[in-house]
Amino acid sequence: MKEQAARQDRLEFNKLQKRLRRLVGTAIIDYNMIEEGDKVMVCLSGGKDSYTMLDILLSLQKTAPIDFEVIAVNMDQKQPGFPEHVLPEYLTALGVPFHIIERDTYSIVKEIVPEGKTTCGLCSRLRRGTLYDFAAEIGATKVALGHHRDDIIETLFLNMFYGGKLKAMPPKLLADDKRNIVIRPLAYCSEADIIEFASLKGFPIIPCNLCGSQENLQRQVIKDMLHTWEKQHPGRTETIFSAIKNVSPSQLADSSLFNFVDLLADKNAIARTDTDTCSTIEPFVSKPSIVQFLDAGDILESV
């Protein structure tokens, strides 16, 4: 009985691992994330997402039809109680080349951000700037971040609800410094799958005591909303993500993306329409009852 259960667990794990590999591989192909000879700097925080990203990329590296390097980089932000030994020991045992960058951004964040306010924005900017500089220093051609599908969707709603902007996290991005290409290999992966995978793999998770301890974060509010939607309407999260990939600028209102000002009707199309439909329109509008209703401005409920 135990052997049968163990065999079933292995089958489920293999299915999960294959699904994550397939989704990561598809995202890489769709957005040309990794190319021949790339030096990919994998930003490793010690959380479930970055551990999973590193694991899947290393797995794909063995079977991919192209050659690319993987270098793990962690930024020690000098948070109180941060277990400095965990990542070096894990990466050494794994046999992955790595670097640990030490920057006391914790003190900067705590000094600048008032007590009770969200520290995530400043913390992420400081961390991102340091990592981008280091990527250029070591000659990395791609910077891999561990954001997954749920992160992307949450960011979409955060920007809409709190920033008045329709934007999310792109799977591939030219950084503001114009020196680095940022990729998100987990863009197609759900957080639920990543949580399960990280648990089964037994990654030595390091919690974030700086931002994770804050209550009532805007992102958590959005996360709770999306979880509620998914429970009420299974598949809604996937539908929302599909919408992010299927944008129609002409159906929105941003004149920088679509030229509404110079939009003109096609006179040839108008002529063709008039010819094709005049025989069907005239009998319709000639009905006295219909014309009477329209002229009176009443609501037409039925014909």
C-alpha positions in Angstrom: 0.0 0.0 0.0 2.8 2.4 0.9 4.7 1.5 -2.3 1.6 2.2 -4.4 1.1 5.6 -2.6 4.8 6.5 -3.2 4.5 5.5 -6.8 1.4 7.7 -7.2 3.2 10.6 -5.5 6.1 10.2 -8.0 3.7 10.2 -10.9 2.1 13.4 -9.7 5.4 15.1 -9.1 6.6 14.1 -12.6 3.4 15.5 -14.1 3.9 18.8 -12.2 7.6 19.0 -13.2 6.8 18.3 -16.8 4.0 21.0 -16.8 6.4 23.6 -15.4 9.1 22.7 -17.8 6.7 22.9 -20.7 5.3 26.2 -19.6 8.7 27.7 -19.1 10.0 26.4 -22.4 7.0 27.8 -24.2 7.5 31.2 -22.7 11.1 31.2 -23.6 10.3 30.3 -27.2 7.3 32.7 -27.5 9.4 35.7 -26.4 12.9 34.6 -27.5 14.0 34.9 -23.9 17.2 32.8 -24.1 19.5 32.6 -27.2 22.7 30.8 -28.1 25.6 31.8 -26.0 23.5 33.8 -23.4 24.8 34.3 -19.9 21.7 34.2 -17.8 21.9 35.8 -14.4 19.2 34.2 -12.2 18.2 36.5 -9.4 17.8 34.2 -6.4 16.0 35.7 -3.4 15.6 32.5 -1.4 11.8 32.3 -2.0 9.8 29.6 -3.7 9.6 31.4 -7.1 13.3 32.0 -7.6 14.2 28.5 -6.4 11.7 27.0 -8.9 13.0 29.2 -11.7 16.6 28.2 -11.1 15.6 24.5 -10.9 13.6 24.5 -14.1 16.3 26.5 -16.1 19.0 24.1 -15.0 16.8 21.2 -16.1 16.2 22.8 -19.5 19.8 23.7 -19.9 20.7 20.0 -20.0 18.3 19.3 -22.9 18.0 22.6 -24.8 19.2 22.7 -28.4 21.3 25.8 -27.5 24.1 26.5 -25.1 23.7 29.1 -22.4 25.2 29.8 -19.0 23.3 30.0 -15.7 24.7 32.1 -12.9 22.8 32.5 -9.6 23.0 35.8 -7.9 21.6 36.7 -4.4 21.6 40.1 -2.8 22.1 40.1 0.9 20.2 43.2 2.0 21.3 42.9 5.6 17.9 42.2 7.0 18.0 41.2 10.7 18.2 37.5 11.1 18.9 36.8 7.5 20.5 33.3 7.3 23.6 34.1 5.3 24.7 30.5 5.1 21.6 29.0 3.5 22.0 30.0 -0.2 25.8 29.5 -0.4 25.5 26.0 1.0 22.6 25.1 -1.3 24.2 26.5 -4.4 27.6 24.9 -3.7 25.9 21.5 -3.2 24.0 22.1 -6.5 27.3 22.9 -8.3 26.0 26.2 -9.7 28.2 29.2 -10.1 27.0 32.0 -7.9 27.7 35.4 -6.4 26.4 37.0 -3.1 26.1 40.8 -3.2 26.1 42.5 0.1 24.3 45.8 0.3 22.7 47.2 3.4 19.5 48.4 1.7 17.5 47.4 4.8 18.8 50.3 6.8 18.1 52.8 4.0 14.5 51.6 3.6 13.8 51.7 7.3 15.3 55.2 7.5 13.4 56.7 4.6 10.0 54.9 4.8 7.7 56.0 7.7 6.6 53.4 10.2 3.6 51.5 9.0 4.0 52.5 5.3 4.8 50.0 2.6 8.5 49.4 2.0 8.2 47.2 -1.1 8.5 50.0 -3.7 11.7 51.5 -2.4 13.2 48.1 -1.5 12.6 46.7 -5.0 14.0 49.8 -6.7 17.2 49.6 -4.6 17.6 45.9 -5.2 16.8 46.2 -8.9 19.4 48.9 -9.4 22.1 47.0 -7.7 21.3 43.8 -9.6 21.3 45.6 -12.9 24.7 47.1 -12.2 26.1 43.7 -11.2 24.7 42.1 -14.4 26.6 44.5 -16.5 29.7 44.0 -14.4 29.8 40.2 -14.9 28.7 40.4 -18.6 25.3 38.8 -18.2 23.2 39.1 -21.3 19.9 38.3 -19.6 18.6 39.0 -16.1 16.0 36.4 -15.0 13.4 37.3 -12.4 11.0 34.9 -10.7 7.7 36.6 -11.3 5.0 34.2 -12.3 1.6 34.4 -14.0 -0.3 35.5 -10.8 2.3 38.2 -10.1 1.7 39.6 -13.6 -2.1 39.6 -13.2 -1.9 41.2 -9.7 0.3 43.9 -11.1 -2.2 44.6 -13.8 -4.9 45.3 -11.3 -2.6 47.2 -8.9 -1.8 49.6 -11.8 -5.4 49.9 -12.7 -6.9 50.4 -9.2 -4.1 52.4 -7.6 -2.1 53.9 -10.5 -4.7 54.6 -13.2 -2.6 52.8 -15.8 -3.2 49.7 -17.9 0.1 47.9 -17.6 1.5 44.7 -16.0 4.8 42.9 -16.1 6.0 41.9 -19.5 7.6 38.5 -19.9 10.6 40.2 -21.6 11.7 43.8 -21.0 14.5 46.3 -21.9 15.4 47.7 -18.5 15.2 51.5 -17.9 19.0 51.6 -17.9 18.9 50.3 -21.6 21.8 47.9 -20.7 19.9 44.9 -19.5 17.3 42.5 -21.0 15.0 41.3 -18.2 13.2 38.0 -18.7 10.5 36.2 -16.6 10.7 32.5 -17.5 7.8 31.7 -15.1 5.4 34.1 -16.9 3.1 31.2 -17.9 3.3 29.3 -14.5 0.6 29.5 -11.8 1.6 30.3 -8.2 -0.3 27.2 -7.0 1.9 24.9 -9.1 5.1 26.7 -7.9 4.0 26.4 -4.2 3.4 22.7 -4.7 6.7 22.1 -6.6 8.7 24.1 -4.0 7.2 22.0 -1.2 7.9 18.7 -2.9 11.4 19.7 -3.8 12.1 20.8 -0.2 13.8 24.1 -1.1 15.4 25.9 1.9 13.0 28.8 1.8 14.1 32.1 3.3 11.2 34.4 4.4 11.3 38.1 3.7 11.1 39.7 7.1 11.2 43.2 5.6 8.2 43.3 3.4 6.5 40.0 4.2 5.7 41.1 7.8 3.7 44.1 6.6 -0.1 43.9 6.9 -2.8 45.2 4.5 -0.4 45.5 1.5 -2.2 46.6 -1.7 -0.9 43.5 -3.5 -2.4 41.2 -0.8 -5.8 42.9 -1.3 -5.6 42.3 -5.0 -4.5 38.7 -4.4 -7.4 38.0 -2.1 -9.8 39.5 -4.7 -8.4 37.3 -7.5 -8.5 34.2 -5.3 -12.2 34.9 -4.6 -12.9 35.3 -8.3 -11.2 32.0 -9.1 -13.2 30.1 -6.5 -16.4 31.6 -7.8 -15.5 31.3 -11.4 -12.8 28.6 -12.0 -10.6 29.6 -15.0 -11.0 33.3 -14.6 -7.4 33.9 -13.8 -6.3 32.1 -17.0 -8.8 34.2 -19.0 -7.5 37.4 -17.5 -3.9 36.4 -18.5 -5.1 35.6 -22.0 -6.5 39.1 -22.2 -3.1 40.6 -21.3 -1.7 38.7 -24.4 -4.6 39.8 -26.6 -4.7 43.6 -26.6 -6.7 45.7 -29.1 -5.4 49.3 -28.9 -8.2 50.6 -31.2 -10.8 49.4 -28.6 -9.2 51.3 -25.8 -8.7 55.1 -25.5 -4.9 55.7 -25.6 -4.3 58.1 -28.5 -0.5 57.4 -28.3 -1.2 53.7 -29.2 -3.9 54.3 -31.8 -4.5 57.3 -34.1 -8.0 58.2 -33.2 -7.6 61.8 -34.4 -7.1 61.0 -38.1 -9.6 58.1 -38.1 -11.7 58.4 -41.3 -14.4 56.3 -42.8 -13.7 54.4 -46.0 -15.8 56.1 -48.7 -15.6 53.0 -50.9 -16.9 50.9 -48.1 -19.7 53.3 -47.5 -20.7 53.2 -51.1 -20.7 49.4 -51.1 -22.7 49.3 -47.9 -25.3 51.7 -49.3 -25.7 49.6 -52.4 -25.9 46.3 -50.6 -28.3 47.3 -47.8 -30.6 49.9 -49.2 -33.1 47.3 -50.4 -33.4 45.9 -46.8 -33.2 49.2 -44.9 -36.0 51.0 -46.8 -38.8 48.6 -46.0 -37.7 48.6 -42.3 -37.7 52.3 -41.8 -40.8 52.9 -43.8 -43.0 51.3 -41.2 -45.0 54.2 -39.7 -45.0 52.7 -36.2 -41.2 52.5 -36.1 -40.7 56.0 -37.4 -43.2 57.3 -35.0 -41.4 55.8 -32.0 -38.0 57.1 -33.2 -39.3 60.6 -33.8 -40.9 60.7 -30.4 -37.6 59.7 -28.8 -39.3 56.8 -27.0 -37.4 53.6 -26.1 -38.0 51.0 -28.8 -38.6 47.7 -26.9 -39.9 45.5 -29.8 -40.6 45.6 -33.5 
